Amino acid sequence: MIDIIAGEKGKGKTKLLLQNVNESIQTAKGNIVYLDKSQKHMYELDTKIRLINVADFPLNNCDEFMGFICGIISQDHDLYEMYLDSFLTISNIKDDEFLHAIEKLDIISEKYKVKFILSVSMDASKLPECAKAKVIASL
């Protein structure tokens, strides 16, 4: 399952994502990982949430990022949710790769029973049709 928080830059997507992840940890049936482009929000996250600074790893394209996601899932069989802040930035997605990335995440989510929550710096109306149905908040 994939949920998307969409909106232009500066609209409050990260704030909403942080609020959601901190609420989710209270009832989570497993571990939660938060991927971000920096350590900036480390002190805003509950201590039970694992923060991964994606910028610390040499990921150059979308396929490498998907491999990175699979690596995280493979080492944690109790993984319940993954929050991906600044999804377009951390995944190095080019314009034409967004649909491919969502399809891959759907497959990974279904196979390994991990829920993905993404913040996407794009107006919800500009998302591909398959992604529009996954939007839980449009800011």
C-alpha positions in Angstrom: 0.0 0.0 0.0 1.2 3.5 -0.9 -0.1 6.8 0.5 1.0 10.1 -1.0 1.1 13.5 0.6 1.3 15.9 -2.4 1.8 19.6 -2.7 4.2 22.2 -4.0 7.4 23.0 -2.1 6.8 24.8 1.2 3.2 23.8 1.8 3.8 21.7 5.0 4.2 18.1 3.6 7.1 17.3 5.9 5.3 18.6 9.0 2.3 16.4 8.2 4.6 13.4 7.5 6.3 13.9 10.8 3.0 14.1 12.6 1.8 10.9 10.9 4.9 8.9 11.6 4.9 9.9 15.3 1.3 9.0 15.7 1.8 5.7 13.8 4.6 4.5 16.1 2.1 4.3 19.0 0.0 1.5 17.2 2.6 0.1 14.8 2.7 -3.7 14.6 6.4 -3.6 13.6 9.3 -1.3 12.9 9.1 2.1 11.2 11.8 3.6 9.0 11.9 7.3 8.0 14.1 8.2 4.9 15.1 11.8 4.5 17.6 13.9 2.5 19.3 15.0 5.8 19.5 14.5 9.6 17.5 17.8 10.0 14.4 16.2 11.5 16.2 13.7 13.8 15.0 15.3 17.0 11.4 15.6 15.8 11.0 11.9 15.4 10.1 9.4 18.2 13.2 7.5 19.3 11.6 4.2 18.2 11.7 5.4 14.5 14.8 4.7 12.5 16.0 7.7 10.5 18.1 7.0 7.5 19.8 9.9 5.8 19.7 8.8 2.1 22.4 11.5 1.2 24.9 9.3 3.1 24.7 6.7 0.4 25.9 6.9 -3.2 22.6 6.5 -5.0 22.5 7.9 -8.5 19.2 6.9 -10.0 15.8 5.5 -9.4 16.8 1.8 -9.8 19.6 2.1 -7.3 17.2 3.7 -4.9 14.7 0.8 -5.3 17.6 -1.6 -4.6 18.3 0.5 -1.5 14.7 0.1 -0.4 14.8 -3.6 -1.0 18.1 -3.8 1.1 16.4 -2.1 4.0 13.4 -4.5 3.8 15.6 -7.6 3.5 17.5 -6.8 6.8 14.3 -6.1 8.8 11.6 -8.8 8.7 9.5 -6.8 11.2 9.3 -3.7 9.0 5.8 -2.3 9.1 6.0 1.2 7.4 8.5 3.3 5.5 8.1 7.1 5.4 9.9 8.7 2.4 10.2 12.5 2.8 11.1 14.5 -0.3 10.5 11.4 -2.4 11.4 12.9 -5.8 14.7 14.2 -4.4 15.9 11.1 -2.4 15.0 8.7 -5.2 16.7 10.7 -8.0 13.5 10.3 -10.1 13.5 12.0 -13.4 10.1 13.2 -14.8 9.4 10.1 -16.9 10.4 7.6 -14.1 7.7 8.5 -11.5 5.1 6.1 -12.8 7.8 3.3 -12.9 8.8 4.0 -9.3 5.2 3.9 -8.1 4.6 0.6 -9.9 7.8 -0.9 -8.3 6.9 0.3 -4.8 3.4 -1.2 -5.3 5.0 -4.6 -6.1 7.5 -4.3 -3.2 4.7 -3.2 -0.8 2.4 -6.1 -1.8 5.2 -8.8 -1.7 6.7 -7.8 1.7 3.6 -6.2 3.4 5.3 -2.9 4.0 3.3 0.3 3.7 5.0 3.3 2.0 4.0 6.9 2.8 5.6 9.4 0.5 5.8 13.2 0.4 5.9 14.4 -3.2 6.7 18.0 -4.1 4.2 18.1 -6.9 0.6 19.4 -7.2 -1.8 16.4 -6.9 -3.4 17.3 -10.2 -0.1 16.8 -12.0 0.4 13.3 -10.7 -0.1 10.3 -13.0 -3.6 8.8 -12.8 -2.4 5.7 -10.9 -0.9 7.9 -8.2 -3.9 10.3 -7.8 -5.9 7.5 -6.2 -3.1 7.1 -3.5 -3.2 10.7 -2.4 -4.2 11.1 1.3 -3.4 14.8 1.5 -3.1 17.5 -1.1 -1.6 20.7 0.3 
